[in-house]
Amino acid sequence: MSFLGPASRLAFGVLGLMMSLFLLVDLFADVVPDRADTAARLRGRLSESLAVQVTALVQADQREALDRTLKQVLERDKEIVSIGVRSRDEHLVALAGPHLAVWTLPDGERSTLTQVRVPILEGGAPWGETEIVFRPVLPTTFFGWLADPMVRAVALGILLGFPLLYLYLRRALQYLDPGSVIPQRVRVAFDTLGEGVVILDTEARIMMTNKVFKALHPQAAGDLTGRIISNLPWLVAGFGADKDGYPWHRAMKTRGEQSDVPLELSLPGSSEPLRLLVGAAAIEDGGARLRGCMVSFKNVTALHLANTQLLATVAELDRSQEQIKAQNAELARLATRDPLTGCLNRRAFFEGADALFADVPGGTRRISCIMSDIDHFKEFNDRYGHAVGDQVLQAVARSLTSGVRSGDLLCRYGGEEFCVLLPGLDAAQAASIAERLRSDIERHAGPSVRTSVGLTVTSSFGVAELRPGVGDPAALIDEADKALYMSKRSGRNRVTVSDGTAA
């Protein structure tokens, strides 16, 4: 009955109370006579009167008059279904109505409310009996009950009583409406608030709402005065089943405030819920007695959507920055690396070399340089083609890359030449590394070129160490290049340091 207004609900309640009171009074005071008892007395007298007439006709042996009398009684009294006169030898002497079909009282059984047996005497001795079948006192079918006078009286009382009670209570509630005592200017100010506001009494019954609250949900637009706010399923579904956890209950229990309690309202026909922040504050009078609670509903749906869009924009910006970083890293790699071998190009190599030399003013730190050249590289291009030559370059670059430290500078110096700067190492240490690189190239570079089986690849190496008088990377590289030249003149596939001795 939640769709009914306060006046309608009260009218139903009062009408129900009145009907219950009437039935209770009837139970103890017999206001309404017992229909069964009344019917039993009337039917008893009727049966005795009829039996007297039948006895007189039987004694006079007037059978035709007997039949005529029974039919006339049946026609006059609609409560009688059938009448039968049975002799002592169980023979039906006369009958009226469907007596054979409706008489069911066994021999020896006492009369009932619907089937009555009255004895007939002749000369003081039993002659037979008169059998009378009456209709049931109470209806036995649905339509029979509808036609029952008592049911009609109750229905008429409800149909007439409800509208009269409704009109009276509706008029009375206008005087009892708590909102009617609030001045119009206060109500106007109340309705201009930007948040939905509800005033509750100490039992959490709604005493007043403003226009913003009524606009939050279609079911909030009706008259909610007197309704318990905790019993509005469309409102409290987002708080869960624990009523003690509702903001207004907590506020009144603690005599304090509740603020920014999140709530989502499901709106009919909308997939996006209405997002609210609920606040509640207890209301006390001058004597610190609790009088109720004020509940506010702040609509933050637009703010939530804006935050969602902002978060999506920030996420998109983060993805864009990651893409930019990846692209910048790729551009940096392309700008500093040889595209074929992945080694540093000469520009990036010399930038790194200048930084290393800037850290060793006056030559106080050791730096060594290795120059390497692929032996007979031109023959690979001439005999197998440039594609195989490129694979040879890549195989040698892989061996060099895996054989140097992460802080060393490896560069494709030009063509088939490679240059390595090794900070912190002297010539002997650099020569040892160069020998390891040479051996690795000899063992692995050729077999790794799978397009040409049986290919043999070797490299020659030159080593030089930074010493006084060498002031820039170019001079150190030049000394290593001269040592490389000595390795080539000495038969290739070997390591030579800048003083001309082989490692």
C-alpha positions as CSV (number, residue, x, y, z in Angstrom):
1,M,0.0,0.0,0.0
2,S,3.0,2.3,-0.4
3,F,1.3,3.9,-3.4
4,L,-1.5,5.2,-1.2
5,G,-1.4,8.5,0.5
6,P,-1.5,9.0,4.3
7,A,-5.3,9.7,4.3
8,S,-6.0,6.5,2.4
9,R,-3.9,4.4,4.6
10,L,-5.4,5.8,7.7
11,A,-8.9,5.3,6.3
12,F,-8.2,1.7,5.6
13,G,-6.7,1.3,9.1
14,V,-9.6,2.9,10.9
15,L,-12.2,0.9,8.9
16,G,-10.4,-2.3,9.7
17,L,-10.3,-1.4,13.4
18,M,-14.1,-0.7,13.4
19,M,-14.9,-4.0,11.7
20,S,-12.6,-5.8,14.2
21,L,-14.3,-4.1,17.1
22,F,-17.8,-4.9,15.8
23,L,-16.8,-8.6,15.5
24,L,-15.3,-8.6,19.0
25,V,-18.4,-7.1,20.5
26,D,-20.6,-9.6,18.6
27,L,-18.5,-12.4,20.0
28,F,-19.2,-11.5,23.6
29,A,-22.6,-9.7,23.4
30,D,-24.4,-11.6,20.6
31,V,-25.3,-8.4,18.7
32,V,-26.0,-10.4,15.5
33,P,-28.3,-13.4,16.2
34,D,-26.9,-16.8,15.5
35,R,-28.4,-17.8,12.1
36,A,-28.0,-21.5,12.7
37,D,-29.8,-21.3,16.1
38,T,-32.6,-19.2,14.7
39,A,-33.0,-21.4,11.7
40,A,-33.1,-24.5,14.0
41,R,-36.0,-23.1,16.0
42,L,-38.0,-21.9,13.0
43,R,-37.5,-25.2,11.1
44,G,-38.5,-27.2,14.2
45,R,-41.8,-25.4,14.6
46,L,-42.4,-25.6,10.8
47,S,-41.7,-29.3,10.8
48,E,-44.1,-30.0,13.8
49,S,-46.8,-27.9,12.2
50,L,-46.4,-29.8,8.9
51,A,-46.4,-33.2,10.7
52,V,-49.7,-32.3,12.4
53,Q,-51.3,-31.6,9.0
54,V,-49.8,-34.8,7.5
55,T,-51.0,-36.9,10.4
56,A,-54.6,-35.6,10.1
57,L,-54.6,-36.4,6.3
58,V,-53.0,-39.8,6.8
59,Q,-55.6,-40.7,9.5
60,A,-58.4,-39.5,7.1
61,D,-56.8,-41.5,4.4
62,Q,-56.9,-38.5,2.0
63,R,-53.9,-39.3,-0.2
64,E,-54.7,-36.8,-2.9
65,A,-55.1,-34.0,-0.4
66,L,-51.8,-35.1,1.2
67,D,-50.0,-34.8,-2.1
68,R,-51.6,-31.4,-2.8
69,T,-50.7,-30.1,0.7
70,L,-47.0,-31.2,0.3
71,K,-46.7,-29.4,-3.0
72,Q,-48.3,-26.2,-1.7
73,V,-46.0,-26.1,1.3
74,L,-43.0,-26.7,-1.0
75,E,-44.1,-23.8,-3.2
76,R,-44.8,-21.4,-0.3
77,D,-41.5,-22.0,1.6
78,K,-38.4,-21.5,-0.5
79,E,-36.2,-22.9,2.4
80,I,-37.7,-26.4,1.9
81,V,-36.1,-28.5,-0.9
82,S,-38.3,-31.6,-0.6
83,I,-40.9,-33.4,1.6
84,G,-41.6,-37.1,1.9
85,V,-44.1,-39.1,4.0
86,R,-42.7,-42.6,4.7
87,S,-44.8,-45.4,6.3
88,R,-43.4,-47.7,8.9
89,D,-42.5,-50.4,6.3
90,E,-40.1,-47.8,4.6
91,H,-42.6,-47.2,1.7
92,L,-42.9,-43.6,0.5
93,V,-46.6,-42.8,0.6
94,A,-46.2,-39.2,-0.7
95,L,-43.4,-36.8,-1.8
96,A,-42.8,-33.4,-3.2
97,G,-39.6,-32.2,-4.8
98,P,-36.5,-34.4,-5.6
99,H,-36.8,-36.2,-2.3
100,L,-35.3,-39.5,-3.4
101,A,-32.1,-37.7,-4.6
102,V,-31.6,-35.3,-1.6
103,W,-32.7,-37.3,1.5
104,T,-29.5,-38.9,2.9
105,L,-30.2,-39.2,6.7
106,P,-29.7,-42.9,7.6
107,D,-32.3,-44.8,9.7
108,G,-31.9,-44.2,13.4
109,E,-29.9,-41.0,13.0
110,R,-31.2,-37.8,14.7
111,S,-32.5,-34.9,12.7
112,T,-30.0,-32.3,11.5
113,L,-30.3,-28.6,10.6
114,T,-31.0,-29.5,6.9
115,Q,-32.7,-32.9,7.2
116,V,-35.6,-33.3,9.8
117,R,-37.5,-36.4,10.6
118,V,-40.9,-36.1,12.5
119,P,-42.8,-39.2,13.6
120,I,-46.5,-39.8,12.6
121,L,-48.9,-41.5,15.0
122,E,-52.1,-43.4,14.2
123,G,-54.3,-44.6,17.1
124,G,-51.4,-43.8,19.5
125,A,-49.1,-46.2,17.6
126,P,-46.2,-45.2,15.2
127,W,-47.5,-45.2,11.7
128,G,-44.4,-43.6,9.9
129,E,-42.6,-40.3,9.7
130,T,-42.5,-37.0,7.8
131,E,-39.1,-36.3,6.2
132,I,-38.2,-32.7,5.4
133,V,-35.1,-31.5,3.5
134,F,-34.1,-27.8,4.1
135,R,-31.6,-25.7,2.2
136,P,-28.2,-25.0,4.0
137,V,-28.4,-22.1,6.4
138,L,-25.1,-20.7,5.2
139,P,-24.1,-20.4,1.5
140,T,-21.9,-23.1,0.1
141,T,-20.7,-21.5,-3.2
142,F,-18.9,-18.3,-4.0
143,F,-21.8,-16.7,-5.7
144,G,-24.0,-17.8,-2.9
145,W,-21.9,-15.9,-0.4
146,L,-22.1,-12.8,-2.7
147,A,-25.8,-13.0,-2.4
148,D,-25.7,-13.5,1.4
149,P,-27.3,-10.5,3.3
150,M,-24.6,-10.4,5.9
151,V,-21.9,-10.3,3.3
152,R,-23.7,-7.6,1.4
153,A,-24.1,-5.6,4.5
154,V,-20.4,-5.8,5.3
155,A,-19.5,-4.9,1.7
156,L,-21.9,-1.9,1.7
157,G,-20.4,-0.8,5.0
158,I,-16.9,-0.8,3.5
159,L,-17.9,0.9,0.3
160,L,-19.7,3.7,2.1
161,G,-17.4,3.8,5.2
162,F,-14.1,4.2,3.3
163,P,-14.9,7.3,1.3
164,L,-16.5,9.0,4.3
165,L,-13.5,8.2,6.5
166,Y,-11.1,9.2,3.7
167,L,-12.8,12.6,3.3
168,Y,-12.9,13.2,7.1
169,L,-9.2,12.1,7.7
170,R,-8.0,14.1,4.7
171,R,-9.6,17.2,6.1
172,A,-8.2,16.4,9.6
173,L,-4.7,15.8,8.3
174,Q,-4.6,19.3,6.9
175,Y,-4.7,20.6,10.4
176,L,-2.2,17.9,11.6
177,D,0.3,18.4,8.8
178,P,3.6,19.5,10.4
179,G,4.5,21.4,7.2
180,S,1.4,23.6,7.6
181,V,2.9,25.4,10.6
182,I,6.0,26.4,8.7
183,P,5.7,29.9,7.3
184,Q,5.6,30.2,3.5
185,R,8.8,32.3,3.4
186,V,10.6,29.5,5.3
187,R,9.4,26.9,2.9
188,V,10.5,29.0,-0.1
189,A,14.0,29.4,1.4
190,F,14.0,25.7,2.2
191,D,13.2,24.9,-1.5
192,T,16.0,27.2,-2.8
193,L,18.7,25.1,-1.1
194,G,21.0,23.5,-3.7
195,E,21.0,20.1,-1.8
196,G,18.1,17.7,-1.1
197,V,17.0,18.1,2.5
198,V,14.7,15.9,4.6
199,I,13.6,16.7,8.2
200,L,12.9,13.6,10.3
201,D,11.3,13.2,13.8
202,T,12.9,11.0,16.5
203,E,11.3,7.9,14.9
204,A,12.9,8.6,11.5
205,R,9.5,9.6,10.1
206,I,9.6,12.2,7.3
207,M,8.2,15.5,8.4
208,M,9.3,17.7,5.5
209,T,11.2,17.5,2.2
210,N,12.3,20.2,-0.2
211,K,12.0,20.4,-4.0
212,V,15.6,19.2,-4.7
213,F,15.0,16.0,-2.8
214,K,11.7,15.4,-4.6
215,A,13.5,15.7,-7.9
216,L,16.2,13.1,-7.1
217,H,13.9,10.1,-7.9
218,P,10.5,9.6,-9.4
219,Q,9.2,7.9,-6.2
220,A,10.4,10.9,-4.1
221,A,8.0,13.2,-5.9
222,G,4.9,12.0,-4.0
223,D,3.8,12.9,-0.5
224,L,6.2,11.2,1.9
225,T,4.9,12.8,5.0
226,G,4.7,10.3,7.9
227,R,6.7,7.6,6.0
228,I,9.7,6.1,7.8
229,I,12.7,7.0,5.6
230,S,14.4,3.7,6.4
231,N,11.5,1.9,4.7
232,L,12.0,3.5,1.3
233,P,13.7,0.7,-0.6
234,W,14.6,3.0,-3.6
235,L,16.5,5.3,-1.2
236,V,18.2,2.9,1.2
237,A,19.2,0.1,-1.2
238,G,22.7,1.5,-1.5
239,F,23.3,1.5,2.3
240,G,22.8,-2.2,2.8
241,A,20.5,-4.2,5.1
242,D,21.9,-2.8,8.4
243,K,19.4,-0.1,9.4
244,D,21.6,1.0,12.4
245,G,24.3,2.0,9.9
246,Y,22.1,4.5,8.1
247,P,23.5,8.1,8.6
248,W,20.4,9.5,10.3
249,H,20.3,6.6,12.8
250,R,24.0,7.1,13.6
251,A,23.5,10.9,13.9
252,M,20.6,10.6,16.3
253,K,22.3,7.8,18.3
254,T,25.5,9.8,18.8
255,R,23.8,13.2,18.9
256,G,26.4,14.3,16.3
257,E,26.9,14.6,12.6
258,Q,27.5,12.3,9.7
259,S,29.1,13.7,6.6
260,D,29.9,12.7,3.0
261,V,28.5,9.1,3.2
262,P,28.4,7.9,-0.4
263,L,25.1,6.6,-1.9
264,E,24.2,5.4,-5.3
265,L,20.5,5.7,-6.5
266,S,19.3,3.5,-9.4
267,L,17.1,5.5,-11.7
268,P,14.5,3.8,-13.8
269,G,15.5,3.7,-17.5
270,S,19.1,4.8,-16.8
271,S,22.2,2.6,-16.7
272,E,24.2,5.4,-14.9
273,P,23.3,5.6,-11.2
274,L,22.8,8.9,-9.4
275,R,25.7,9.5,-7.0
276,L,25.1,11.3,-3.8
277,L,26.9,12.3,-0.7
278,V,24.6,12.0,2.4
279,G,25.0,14.1,5.5
280,A,23.0,14.0,8.7
281,A,22.8,16.1,11.8
282,A,20.8,15.6,15.0
283,I,18.3,18.3,16.0
284,E,18.0,19.2,19.7
285,D,15.9,21.7,21.6
286,G,17.0,24.2,24.2
287,G,16.9,21.5,26.8
288,A,19.3,19.2,24.9
289,R,16.4,16.8,24.1
290,L,16.5,15.0,20.8
291,R,13.8,16.3,18.4
292,G,14.8,14.7,15.1
293,C,17.4,14.8,12.4
294,M,18.1,16.8,9.3
295,V,19.4,14.8,6.4
296,S,21.1,16.3,3.3
297,F,21.6,14.8,-0.1
298,K,24.3,16.3,-2.3
299,N,24.3,15.3,-6.0
300,V,27.9,14.7,-7.1
301,T,27.1,12.8,-10.3
302,A,28.4,15.5,-12.6
303,L,31.6,15.8,-10.4
304,H,32.0,12.1,-10.6
305,L,31.7,12.0,-14.4
306,A,34.1,14.9,-14.6
307,N,36.6,13.1,-12.4
308,T,36.2,9.9,-14.5
309,Q,36.8,11.9,-17.7
310,L,39.8,13.6,-16.1
311,L,41.3,10.3,-15.0
312,A,40.7,8.9,-18.5
313,T,42.5,12.0,-20.0
314,V,45.4,11.6,-17.5
315,A,45.7,7.9,-18.4
316,E,45.7,8.8,-22.1
317,L,48.4,11.4,-21.4
318,D,50.4,8.8,-19.6
319,R,50.1,6.4,-22.5
320,S,51.1,9.2,-24.8
321,Q,54.1,10.0,-22.7
322,E,55.2,6.4,-22.7
323,Q,54.9,6.3,-26.4
324,I,56.9,9.5,-26.7
325,K,59.5,8.1,-24.4
326,A,59.7,4.9,-26.5
327,Q,59.9,6.9,-29.7
328,N,62.6,9.2,-28.2
329,A,64.5,6.1,-27.1
330,E,64.2,4.7,-30.6
331,L,65.3,8.1,-32.1
332,A,68.2,8.2,-29.7
333,R,69.2,4.6,-30.7
334,L,68.9,5.5,-34.4
335,A,70.9,8.7,-33.9
336,T,73.7,7.0,-31.9
337,R,73.8,3.4,-33.3
338,D,74.9,1.9,-36.5
339,P,71.8,0.5,-38.1
340,L,73.5,-2.7,-39.3
341,T,75.5,-3.8,-36.3
342,G,73.9,-2.0,-33.4
343,C,77.3,-0.6,-32.3
344,L,77.8,3.1,-31.6
345,N,78.3,5.3,-34.7
346,R,81.3,7.5,-34.9
347,R,79.6,10.7,-33.7
348,A,78.2,9.1,-30.5
349,F,81.5,7.2,-30.0
350,F,83.6,10.4,-30.0
351,E,81.0,12.2,-27.7
352,G,81.6,9.4,-25.2
353,A,85.3,9.4,-25.8
354,D,85.5,13.1,-25.1
355,A,83.7,12.6,-21.8
356,L,86.1,9.9,-20.8
357,F,89.1,12.1,-21.6
358,A,87.6,15.0,-19.7
359,D,87.5,12.8,-16.5
360,V,91.3,12.1,-16.8
361,P,93.0,15.6,-16.7
362,G,96.8,15.2,-17.1
363,G,96.5,11.5,-17.9
364,T,96.0,10.4,-14.3
365,R,93.6,7.6,-15.3
366,R,94.2,4.6,-17.5
367,I,92.4,4.2,-20.8
368,S,93.1,1.7,-23.5
369,C,92.0,1.4,-27.0
370,I,91.4,-1.6,-29.3
371,M,91.1,-1.3,-33.1
372,S,89.8,-4.3,-35.0
373,D,89.5,-5.1,-38.7
374,I,87.9,-8.1,-40.4
375,D,90.4,-10.0,-42.4
376,H,89.9,-10.2,-46.2
377,F,86.4,-8.7,-45.8
378,K,86.3,-7.6,-49.5
379,E,86.5,-11.2,-50.5
380,F,83.2,-12.0,-48.7
381,N,81.4,-9.3,-50.7
382,D,83.0,-10.2,-53.9
383,R,82.6,-14.0,-53.6
384,Y,79.3,-14.3,-51.6
385,G,77.6,-11.0,-52.2
386,H,77.0,-8.0,-50.0
387,A,74.2,-9.8,-48.1
388,V,76.6,-12.3,-46.7
389,G,79.1,-9.5,-46.1
390,D,76.5,-7.8,-43.9
391,Q,75.9,-11.0,-42.0
392,V,79.6,-11.3,-41.4
393,L,79.7,-7.7,-40.0
394,Q,76.7,-8.6,-37.7
395,A,78.3,-11.8,-36.5
396,V,81.6,-10.0,-35.6
397,A,79.7,-7.2,-33.9
398,R,77.9,-9.8,-31.8
399,S,81.1,-11.3,-30.6
400,L,82.6,-7.9,-29.8
401,T,79.5,-6.8,-28.0
402,S,79.3,-9.9,-25.8
403,G,83.0,-9.7,-25.0
404,V,83.3,-6.1,-23.6
405,R,82.0,-4.5,-20.4
406,S,78.8,-2.4,-20.2
407,G,80.9,0.7,-19.6
408,D,83.2,0.2,-22.6
409,L,82.6,2.1,-25.8
410,L,82.2,-0.1,-28.9
411,C,82.0,1.6,-32.3
412,R,81.8,0.6,-35.9
413,Y,84.6,2.9,-36.9
414,G,84.1,2.5,-40.6
415,G,83.5,-0.3,-43.2
416,E,84.7,-3.5,-41.5
417,E,86.7,-1.6,-38.8
418,F,85.6,-1.6,-35.1
419,C,87.0,0.5,-32.2
420,V,86.7,-0.1,-28.4
421,L,87.7,2.3,-25.6
422,L,88.3,0.5,-22.3
423,P,88.5,2.9,-19.3
424,G,90.5,1.7,-16.3
425,L,92.5,-0.9,-18.1
426,D,96.2,-0.9,-19.1
427,A,97.7,-2.2,-22.4
428,A,98.3,-5.7,-21.0
429,Q,94.7,-6.1,-19.8
430,A,93.3,-4.6,-23.1
431,A,95.5,-7.1,-25.0
432,S,94.1,-10.0,-23.0
433,I,90.6,-8.9,-23.9
434,A,91.5,-8.4,-27.5
435,E,92.9,-11.9,-27.7
436,R,89.7,-13.3,-26.2
437,L,87.7,-11.4,-28.8
438,R,89.9,-12.6,-31.6
439,S,89.5,-16.2,-30.5
440,D,85.7,-15.9,-30.1
441,I,85.4,-14.4,-33.6
442,E,87.5,-17.2,-35.1
443,R,85.4,-19.9,-33.4
444,H,81.9,-18.5,-33.7
445,A,81.5,-15.7,-36.3
446,G,81.8,-18.0,-39.4
447,P,79.5,-20.8,-38.2
448,S,76.8,-18.2,-37.3
449,V,76.5,-17.1,-40.9
450,R,74.0,-19.9,-41.8
451,T,73.5,-18.9,-45.4
452,S,77.1,-19.9,-46.3
453,V,78.3,-23.2,-44.7
454,G,82.0,-23.5,-43.9
455,L,82.7,-19.8,-43.8
456,T,85.8,-18.8,-41.9
457,V,85.9,-15.3,-40.4
458,T,88.9,-13.8,-38.5
459,S,89.9,-10.3,-37.3
460,S,93.1,-8.5,-36.6
461,F,93.5,-6.3,-33.5
462,G,95.7,-3.4,-32.5
463,V,96.0,-2.2,-28.8
464,A,97.2,1.1,-27.4
465,E,97.3,2.7,-23.9
466,L,96.8,6.3,-22.9
467,R,100.2,7.7,-22.0
468,P,101.7,11.2,-21.5
469,G,101.8,13.2,-24.6
470,V,98.5,11.7,-25.9
471,G,95.9,14.5,-25.4
472,D,92.8,13.4,-27.2
473,P,90.9,10.3,-28.3
474,A,92.0,10.7,-31.9
475,A,95.7,10.3,-31.0
476,L,95.0,7.2,-28.9
477,I,92.9,5.7,-31.7
478,D,95.7,6.5,-34.2
479,E,98.3,4.5,-32.1
480,A,95.9,1.5,-31.9
481,D,95.3,1.8,-35.6
482,K,99.1,1.6,-36.2
483,A,99.3,-1.5,-34.1
484,L,96.4,-3.0,-36.1
485,Y,98.3,-2.3,-39.3
486,M,101.3,-4.2,-37.8
487,S,99.0,-7.2,-37.1
488,K,97.8,-7.2,-40.7
489,R,101.4,-7.0,-42.0
490,S,102.4,-9.8,-39.7
491,G,99.9,-12.3,-41.1
492,R,96.5,-11.2,-39.7
493,N,94.3,-12.9,-37.1
494,R,96.4,-11.6,-34.3
495,V,96.7,-8.9,-31.6
496,T,99.5,-6.3,-31.6
497,V,100.1,-3.5,-29.0
498,S,101.3,-0.1,-30.0
499,D,105.0,-0.8,-29.2
500,G,104.9,-3.5,-31.9
501,T,105.0,-6.7,-29.7
502,A,102.4,-9.4,-30.2
503,A,100.2,-10.7,-27.4
